[in-house]
């Protein structure tokens, strides 16, 4: 069963203009990098949706599924989860490219 994405903890504001503060990472309360948590959650969503789709395919193939439309719904969920992960990756790459082009 799919679970909703967890709420992200608010980022703490960076105080002052020192180099140490600029280099500081945004960290969630569990000590994990916020961006890592977002990607880990998206990857887990993809894995869960794919497992649901495979189970639905198996049940459909063995005649145990009452509603064949459930397989198509599971396929769409799986495809949507993968597309969201791809878009997250693309946006992260674009942001990284912009940051590397900046001059301080």
LUMTOR-63813 format. One line per field, with one value per atom (N, C-alpha, C, O): residue in one letter; atom name; z, x, y negated. Coordinates in Angstrom, 2 decimals. Atoms other than C-alpha are relative to their C-alpha. Layout:
r	c(a_...)
a	c(CA_...)
zz	c(Z_...)
xx	c(X_...)
yy	c(Y_...)
This chain:
r	c(x_x_x_x_x_x_x_x_x_x_x_x_x_x_x_x_x_x_x_x_x_x_x_x_x_x_x_x_x_x_x_x_x_x_x_x_x_x_x_x_x_x_x_x_x_x_x_x_x_x_x_x_x_x_x_x_x_x_x_x_x_x_x_x_x_x_x_x_x_x_x_x_x_x_x_x_x_x_x_x_x_x_x_x_x_x_x_x_x_x_x_x_x_x_x_x_x_x_x_x_x_x_x_x_x_x_x_x_x_x_x_x_x_x_x_x_x_x_x_x_x_x_x_x_x_x_x_x_x_x_x_x_x_x_x_x_x_x_x_x_x_x_x_x_x_x_x_x_x_x_x_x_x_x_x_x_x_x_x_x_x_x_x_x_x_x_x_x_x_x_x_x_x_x_x_x_x_x_x_x_x_x_x_x_x_x_x_x_x_x_x_x_x_x_x_x_x_x_x_x_x_x_x_x_x_x_x_x_x_x_x_x_x_x_x_x_x_x_x_x_x_x_x_x_x_x_x_x_x_x_x_x_x_x_x_x_x_x_x_x_x_x_x_x_x_x_x_x_x_x_x_x_x_x_x_x_x_x_x_x_x_x_x_x_x_x_x_x_x_x_x_x_x_x_x_x_x_x_x_x_x_x_x_x_x_x_x_x_x_x_x_x_x_x_x_x_x_x_x_x_x_x_x_x_x_x_x_x_x_x_x_x_x_x_x_x_x_x_x_x_x_x_x_x_x_x_x_x_x_x_x_x_x_x_x_x_x_x_x_x_x_x_x_x_x_x_x_x_x_x_x_x_x_x_x_x_x_x_x_x_x_x_x_x_x_x_x_x_x_x_x_x_x_x_x_x_x_x_x_x_x_x_x_x_x_x_x_x_x_x_x_x_x_x_x_x_x_x_x_x_x_x_x_x_x_x_x_x_x_x_x_x_x_x_x_x)
a	c(N_CA_C_O_N_CA_C_O_N_CA_C_O_N_CA_C_O_N_CA_C_O_N_CA_C_O_N_CA_C_O_N_CA_C_O_N_CA_C_O_N_CA_C_O_N_CA_C_O_N_CA_C_O_N_CA_C_O_N_CA_C_O_N_CA_C_O_N_CA_C_O_N_CA_C_O_N_CA_C_O_N_CA_C_O_N_CA_C_O_N_CA_C_O_N_CA_C_O_N_CA_C_O_N_CA_C_O_N_CA_C_O_N_CA_C_O_N_CA_C_O_N_CA_C_O_N_CA_C_O_N_CA_C_O_N_CA_C_O_N_CA_C_O_N_CA_C_O_N_CA_C_O_N_CA_C_O_N_CA_C_O_N_CA_C_O_N_CA_C_O_N_CA_C_O_N_CA_C_O_N_CA_C_O_N_CA_C_O_N_CA_C_O_N_CA_C_O_N_CA_C_O_N_CA_C_O_N_CA_C_O_N_CA_C_O_N_CA_C_O_N_CA_C_O_N_CA_C_O_N_CA_C_O_N_CA_C_O_N_CA_C_O_N_CA_C_O_N_CA_C_O_N_CA_C_O_N_CA_C_O_N_CA_C_O_N_CA_C_O_N_CA_C_O_N_CA_C_O_N_CA_C_O_N_CA_C_O_N_CA_C_O_N_CA_C_O_N_CA_C_O_N_CA_C_O_N_CA_C_O_N_CA_C_O_N_CA_C_O_N_CA_C_O_N_CA_C_O_N_CA_C_O_N_CA_C_O_N_CA_C_O_N_CA_C_O_N_CA_C_O_N_CA_C_O_N_CA_C_O_N_CA_C_O_N_CA_C_O_N_CA_C_O_N_CA_C_O_N_CA_C_O_N_CA_C_O_N_CA_C_O_N_CA_C_O_N_CA_C_O_N_CA_C_O_N_CA_C_O_N_CA_C_O_N_CA_C_O_N_CA_C_O_N_CA_C_O_N_CA_C_O_N_CA_C_O_N_CA_C_O_N_CA_C_O_N_CA_C_O_N_CA_C_O_N_CA_C_O_N_CA_C_O_N_CA_C_O)
zz	c(0.00_0.00_0.00_0.69_0.09_-0.84_1.22_1.73_-1.12_1.95_-0.51_-1.42_0.46_1.55_0.38_1.33_-0.29_1.46_1.36_1.73_-1.32_4.86_-0.16_-1.15_-0.01_5.71_0.23_1.03_-0.20_5.46_1.16_1.36_-1.11_8.49_-0.58_-1.60_0.52_8.03_0.11_1.06_0.02_7.13_0.97_1.10_-0.91_9.70_-0.80_-1.70_0.75_8.47_0.26_1.36_-0.14_7.86_0.56_-0.04_-0.64_10.22_-0.41_-0.52_0.33_9.27_-1.43_-2.18_1.34_6.15_-0.04_-1.02_-0.03_7.20_-0.95_-1.33_0.92_4.95_0.61_-0.10_-0.65_7.53_-0.10_-0.34_0.07_7.53_-1.43_-1.64_1.39_3.74_-0.41_-1.24_0.36_3.54_0.76_0.44_-0.84_6.14_-0.80_-1.57_0.69_4.85_0.78_1.99_-0.66_5.56_0.46_-0.34_-0.56_7.88_0.70_1.41_-0.65_9.01_1.44_1.83_-1.42_12.70_0.24_1.25_-0.18_12.22_-0.36_-0.25_0.36_11.07_-1.47_-1.90_1.41_7.43_-0.86_-0.55_0.96_4.55_-0.57_-0.94_0.47_3.42_-1.44_-1.78_1.39_-0.25_-0.13_-0.96_-0.01_0.45_0.44_-0.09_-0.48_2.34_-1.09_-1.23_1.09_-0.61_-1.04_-1.48_1.00_-3.05_0.52_-0.21_-0.58_-0.70_0.05_-0.22_-0.04_-0.28_-1.40_-1.57_1.37_-4.06_-0.49_-1.18_0.39_-4.60_0.68_0.05_-0.71_-1.93_-0.62_-0.73_0.67_-3.63_-1.31_-1.63_1.25_-6.94_0.28_-0.41_-0.34_-5.32_0.43_0.01_-0.48_-3.58_-1.14_-1.22_1.12_-6.72_-0.96_-1.48_0.88_-8.78_0.61_-0.10_-0.67_-6.20_-0.08_-0.30_0.11_-6.20_-1.41_-1.59_1.39_-10.01_-0.31_-0.95_0.25_-10.12_0.68_0.10_-0.70_-7.52_-0.73_-0.86_0.73_-9.46_-1.31_-1.69_1.22_-12.68_0.30_-0.45_-0.38_-10.93_0.31_-0.15_-0.35_-9.49_-1.22_-1.32_1.24_-12.89_-0.84_-1.40_0.81_-14.63_0.57_-0.17_-0.62_-12.12_0.23_0.78_-0.12_-12.18_1.39_1.69_-1.38_-8.56_0.21_1.30_-0.12_-9.28_-0.44_-1.56_0.31_-9.17_-0.97_-1.81_0.81_-10.84_-0.88_-0.40_0.88_-13.90_-0.19_-0.55_0.13_-13.98_1.05_0.87_-1.05_-10.78_-0.52_-0.06_0.58_-12.83_-0.78_-0.70_0.76_-15.12_0.93_0.66_-0.98_-12.14_0.65_0.82_-0.60_-10.53_-0.99_-0.59_1.02_-13.82_-0.13_-0.26_0.10_-14.01_1.21_1.07_-1.20_-10.39_-0.09_0.27_0.13_-11.08_-0.99_-0.73_1.02_-14.23_0.52_0.27_-0.54_-12.44_1.05_1.09_-1.01_-9.54_-0.67_-0.22_0.72_-11.98_-0.65_-0.60_0.65_-13.91_1.02_0.72_-1.03_-10.67_0.45_0.65_-0.38_-9.67_-1.07_-0.76_1.11_-13.10_0.01_-0.19_-0.04_-12.81_1.18_1.05_-1.15_-9.34_-0.32_0.01_0.38_-10.68_-0.96_-0.80_1.00_-13.64_0.65_0.33_-0.68_-11.41_0.88_0.95_-0.84_-9.02_-0.86_-0.47_0.90_-11.94_-0.52_-0.61_0.46_-13.26_1.08_0.81_-1.11_-9.84_0.25_0.50_-0.20_-9.45_-1.10_-0.83_1.11_-12.88_0.20_-0.06_-0.27_-11.94_1.10_1.01_-1.10_-8.70_-0.43_0.03_0.44_-10.44_-0.93_-1.05_0.89_-12.90_0.75_0.20_-0.77_-10.14_0.43_0.70_-0.55_-9.11_1.26_1.31_-1.30_-5.53_0.21_1.25)
xx	c(0.84_0.00_0.89_1.91_-0.78_1.31_-0.26_-1.38_0.13_1.97_0.27_1.09_-0.25_1.84_1.40_2.00_-1.33_5.09_-0.02_-1.01_-0.11_6.27_0.15_0.69_-0.17_6.10_1.46_2.14_-1.37_9.42_0.08_-0.82_-0.22_10.77_0.37_1.05_-0.36_11.07_1.51_2.15_-1.43_14.54_0.30_-0.47_-0.39_16.35_0.67_1.46_-0.60_17.32_1.50_1.97_-1.45_20.99_0.23_-0.17_-0.24_22.11_1.36_2.33_-1.27_24.79_0.45_-0.26_-0.50_26.89_1.34_2.07_-1.30_29.88_0.06_-0.97_-0.19_31.34_-0.46_-0.97_0.42_30.63_-1.50_-1.97_1.45_26.92_-0.48_-1.47_0.39_26.74_0.23_-0.51_-0.34_28.32_-0.83_-0.80_0.77_25.97_-1.14_-1.82_1.07_23.56_-1.30_-1.30_1.31_19.84_-0.17_-0.11_0.10_19.34_-1.34_-1.78_1.27_16.09_0.24_1.38_-0.19_15.45_0.70_1.39_-0.66_16.67_1.46_2.14_-1.39_20.04_0.26_1.41_-0.15_19.40_-0.13_-0.91_0.07_19.95_-1.41_-1.97_1.37_16.58_-0.13_-1.10_0.09_17.31_0.13_-0.54_-0.12_18.40_-1.29_-1.67_1.27_15.16_-1.06_-1.87_0.98_13.11_0.25_-0.70_-0.30_14.90_-0.24_-0.74_0.23_14.78_-1.49_-1.90_1.45_11.04_-0.55_-1.42_0.45_10.54_0.41_-0.37_-0.46_12.59_-0.83_-1.19_0.85_10.59_-1.39_-1.98_1.31_7.36_0.04_-0.91_-0.14_8.62_0.05_-0.61_-0.11_9.54_-1.35_-1.73_1.30_6.17_-1.02_-1.77_0.94_4.19_0.33_-0.58_-0.39_6.19_-0.38_-0.85_0.37_5.63_-1.51_-1.97_1.46_1.89_-0.42_-1.32_0.31_1.83_0.32_-0.47_-0.39_3.70_-0.96_-1.32_0.95_1.38_-1.34_-1.97_1.26_-1.65_0.08_-0.88_-0.18_-0.25_-0.07_-0.69_0.02_0.29_-1.42_-1.85_1.37_-3.21_-0.90_-1.79_0.79_-4.68_0.32_-0.59_-0.41_-2.68_-0.50_-0.78_0.45_-3.74_-1.51_-2.03_1.45_-7.40_-0.50_-1.67_0.38_-7.46_-0.48_-0.91_0.35_-8.23_-1.44_-1.81_1.40_-11.89_-0.18_-1.08_0.13_-11.36_1.24_2.28_-1.18_-9.05_0.48_1.63_-0.40_-9.04_1.03_1.78_-0.97_-6.98_1.43_2.33_-1.34_-4.00_0.40_1.54_-0.30_-4.24_0.23_1.08_-0.20_-4.56_1.37_2.07_-1.32_-1.49_1.11_2.15_-1.00_0.41_0.15_1.26_-0.05_-0.51_0.69_1.47_-0.66_0.55_1.51_2.29_-1.42_3.88_0.68_1.76_-0.55_4.46_0.10_1.09_0.00_3.55_1.10_1.75_-1.06_5.92_1.38_2.24_-1.28_8.79_0.19_1.28_-0.10_8.02_0.30_1.06_-0.27_8.00_1.46_2.10_-1.39_11.38_0.93_1.93_-0.81_12.80_-0.03_1.00_0.10_11.49_0.77_1.40_-0.79_13.01_1.48_2.21_-1.42_16.35_0.38_1.42_-0.29_16.17_0.07_0.95_0.00_15.31_1.24_1.82_-1.20_18.15_1.24_2.13_-1.13_20.59_0.02_1.08_0.07_19.38_0.44_1.18_-0.38_19.75_1.50_2.15_-1.45_23.26_0.77_1.78_-0.66_24.21_-0.03_0.95_0.10_22.95_0.96_1.60_-0.90_24.90_1.46_2.24_-1.39_28.12_0.34_1.51_-0.24_27.70_0.08_0.55_-0.02_27.34_1.42_2.24_-1.30_30.30_-0.27_-1.18_0.22_30.59_0.97_0.94)
yy	c(1.17_0.00_-1.24_-1.27_1.22_-3.44_-0.88_-0.95_0.93_-5.90_-1.40_-1.57_1.37_-9.67_-0.44_0.07_0.52_-11.59_-0.69_-1.32_0.62_-12.79_-1.50_-1.99_1.45_-16.47_-0.33_0.33_0.43_-18.23_-0.97_-1.80_0.93_-20.03_-1.35_-1.42_1.33_-23.79_-0.20_0.24_0.29_-24.95_-1.13_-2.08_1.06_-27.03_-1.10_-0.82_1.10_-30.49_-0.08_0.21_0.16_-31.13_-1.39_-2.39_1.29_-33.88_-0.53_0.22_0.63_-36.32_0.30_0.97_-0.19_-36.33_0.70_0.58_-0.64_-34.25_1.18_1.74_-1.11_-31.59_1.32_2.19_-1.24_-28.89_0.19_1.31_-0.10_-29.68_0.25_0.96_-0.22_-29.77_1.44_1.98_-1.37_-26.33_1.02_2.21_-0.92_-24.85_0.63_-0.05_-0.71_-22.20_-0.12_-0.31_-0.07_-22.13_1.44_2.37_-1.34_-19.18_0.15_-0.75_-0.28_-17.60_0.40_0.65_-0.33_-16.81_1.33_1.47_-1.28_-13.22_-0.04_0.98_0.13_-14.54_0.33_0.35_-0.35_-13.61_-1.24_-2.13_1.08_-16.00_-0.06_0.97_0.16_-17.41_0.48_1.17_-0.42_-16.86_1.52_2.14_-1.45_-13.30_0.66_1.70_-0.55_-12.70_-0.07_0.85_0.13_-13.97_1.08_1.74_-1.01_-11.70_1.41_2.27_-1.32_-8.73_0.32_1.45_-0.18_-9.23_0.28_1.14_-0.23_-9.44_1.38_2.05_-1.34_-6.28_1.07_2.07_-0.96_-4.46_0.07_1.14_0.03_-5.58_0.79_1.51_-0.74_-4.17_1.50_2.29_-1.42_-0.85_0.57_1.67_-0.47_-0.55_0.09_1.06_-0.01_-1.45_1.15_1.79_-1.10_1.05_1.35_2.24_-1.25_3.80_0.22_1.34_-0.10_3.04_0.40_1.21_-0.32_3.18_1.47_2.16_-1.39_6.50_0.97_2.00_-0.87_8.01_0.02_1.07_0.08_6.79_0.79_1.45_-0.79_8.31_1.49_2.24_-1.42_11.64_0.45_1.51_-0.36_11.65_0.04_0.89_0.00_10.78_1.23_1.85_-1.15_13.52_1.32_2.26_-1.24_16.15_0.03_1.00_0.03_15.11_-0.31_-0.05_0.28_13.99_-1.44_-1.80_1.42_10.33_-0.20_0.16_0.24_9.31_-1.16_-1.14_1.21_5.93_-0.17_-0.61_0.12_5.99_-1.44_-1.66_1.40_2.19_-0.38_-1.35_0.29_2.27_0.13_-0.58_-0.16_3.46_-1.26_-1.71_1.21_0.45_-1.19_-2.04_1.08_-1.88_0.13_-0.87_-0.22_-0.31_-0.34_-0.88_0.34_-0.68_-1.51_-2.02_1.45_-4.35_-0.62_-1.55_0.49_-4.93_0.22_-0.67_-0.31_-3.24_-0.93_-1.46_0.89_-5.27_-1.43_-2.12_1.35_-8.51_-0.17_-1.22_0.07_-7.75_-0.09_-0.86_0.05_-7.12_-1.36_-1.94_1.32_-10.32_-1.10_-2.02_0.99_-12.32_0.07_-0.96_-0.16_-10.89_-0.57_-1.22_0.53_-11.75_-1.53_-2.17_1.46_-15.33_-0.58_-1.63_0.45_-15.69_0.01_-0.93_-0.10_-14.50_-1.12_-1.75_1.04_-16.90_-1.38_-2.17_1.30_-19.87_-0.14_-1.23_0.06_-19.01_-0.23_-0.99_0.22_-18.82_-1.43_-2.04_1.39_-22.17_-0.97_-1.92_0.86_-23.76_0.07_-0.95_-0.15_-22.34_-0.73_-1.38_0.70_-23.66_-1.51_-2.20_1.43_-27.12_-0.42_-1.47_0.33_-27.05_0.00_-0.83_-0.05_-26.08_-1.17_-1.54_1.15_-28.97_-1.31_-2.31_1.25_-31.55_-0.35_0.52_0.46_-33.64_-0.77_-1.60_0.64_-34.78_-1.11_-1.76)
